[in-house]
């Protein structure tokens, strides 16, 4: 039994293990590894292995970690892995704007197992880190070529931190010129929310531009908002809608005319690689999310990198340390008088830099451009197929080709059947697809969903994805209750409404869990 | 991340109480429109409408809405008024209502609407779904105020009130989702225009007040937790920004609306929801002032005017705040307007501009262009202003 070749639909059911939290599985005294007593020679040398640790750092009571043997640990995590719907398990076109492309596993091996990476420490002398420093140095040069800008930093541990770094550089730049009035940053409704949140955190007031009827931010609104108080504009292009703004140079020019800088959020540059560059569009700064465009997995905020680049006039403000090369040796430069300082400890997430470096080296310049072209082609193929599905529409510039992503709407389906985007989203899981990303808030596009079929998905993948959405549309028109009451083939059938609004029900540590559980039981009748 | 279990034990859940839905149809709403009478308020107009061949319009619209609700018929108890005021429409959809009250068939009046709503309130309804126009919303507002959540099925000639859904079917869908516990309530404007003036070609709308109404999920994800959290947080941010930038020497004229009311609440000053209050140095100077008082107040003082956006319509001047007359606005200066609204409210205008209708065309012209609307603490959105 497999996927039905005529409908492309799968008979799927999620595994359900009813797995306890690992702390609940603890059996006192159970051990994964029984550590043997050291040989006499060793004992003579280091003593009991504990008393050499300063008393102030020594535990007096053992930590309350789960006590559990190896095979049960293995089984536990394999069970949990079967209850996920991650990017390596499904056709992950769903997470539009996130660029969930395939991350070649060979990169994982190099970055996590190669002794040159796995066994080094950030406090080693530079002379013993030459390989890694060379990778960082060369990756900087690759991104200079891709963006046209003059210098990059890899310290920020994510896109939003990259934007924050950019905002801090802009603040420092204006301050250095003695221009203290520039307190405002302008962004757009369809730019990522971090383009307003991060500059706000850096102390700026935020002015947002609404989209016009075509979906572009209104250029006259920009001109009305610009003044000698404007520090910078922070924009994406294409925005969440996937529509490329061909007049972007006018926006940049208008900002420059009032002395403001221009920051290009290229977190997702998947439709642009090798085709268009930030420099030629006139931007002063940009950032790439290596965990999007450059194939690094997203890793739950762990291994992300927001690589921020800028023109040479701004390069002095970049964070330290920076990797330099004297013709013989690579080394860290820690001193830079104008630098905004450090935004993350040591040098960020170097294993992710190695993965990006490997990805770029595997593809080469032609390969990067081909990746962009494939992702654009995939997106436009998907749009054509999806627009044939009853209930699907594209709110802005429906007749224009998009770049790498697209924001669709189920508004008609909702009006016709009462089945909305959240209902469809839950039903997708019944066919073995990850739920899709709807939109940032406020929606602007009613009943939205945002898809991004990166270059690594085949036509067959796209066709299966389309077949699932077509099937759900059909179900909505014929049997709306089936969709409303979904998911049916999942571990959890009744999906609680957003628990994000109920912090008292969310626990991210065991201690928190115990505390909140006890409190909940105090309040609720037994 | 783990979810903390909601309750102890695995026992069967108690079946949820049936939700009570009140259904009310103003059978004559909309009759004036089709025959060009621009409204149906009052016995004489209704007589004229009938003479011109107008036929009832709202029952059909109500039926469309009720059909959308029938999917949750097992979870609700329907209470309605006799004959064409709801019973006929409910039965036409194959639903069984609990009928209360009495009317004179074929000769219903606004008093019937008010009485019906009061009686339904006594029955403890969770939601009133009504078919009508601005006049019907006005009658409901006068009868029960904000005590009962209400949602309108658009069936009248004049639909300026924000308590109406976009289409009848949509009204049914929103009502069903609300009764399923999937939607919050918010306060929605009840507007009415002077029909006689409207017939003479001028629009003079009044903001009568606010009804509690289920919040449409068009631009937001549905949220189960109670209250009007999202909008409320936005209002607090907006209030903080306006207060933060207040100059103690200036006068602030705080216009009507719930967003502006939040500013007064943050200042711990009494607010007039439907009027203009005057503040200086965070102290109340005057409450609910009229035009001539305003003219005197602003005559020799630097002044800012704080305006909210009337939901759905997008008016910032000329609806519900006519005391801010062209004379007052000209004296204060159009550069001294502070317009406040949540982002969501601006987005709900779906690309339409903010509207001004001061009664002075030249002034309206001066106000058109782009305005920086305060949407949160140190957060603003550029919005186009126009006149209709």
Interface residues (C-beta under 8 A of the other chain):
Chain A: X21 X189 X196 X200 X204 X205 X206 X207 X208 X209 X210 X211 X212 X213 X218 X220 X221 X222 X224 X225 X414 X415 X418 X420 X422 X438 X441 X442 X443 X444 X446 X447 X480 X481 X496 X497 X498 X499 X501 X502 X504 X505 X506 X507 X508 X513 X516 X517 X520 X521 X524 X526
Chain B: X1 X2 X3 X4 X5 X6 X7 X8 X9 X68 X71 X167 X169 X170 X173 X176 X182 X217 X218 X219 X220 X221 X222 X223 X224 X225 X229 X343 X344 X346 X347 X351 X369 X370 X372 X375 X378 X379 X380 X381 X382 X383 X384
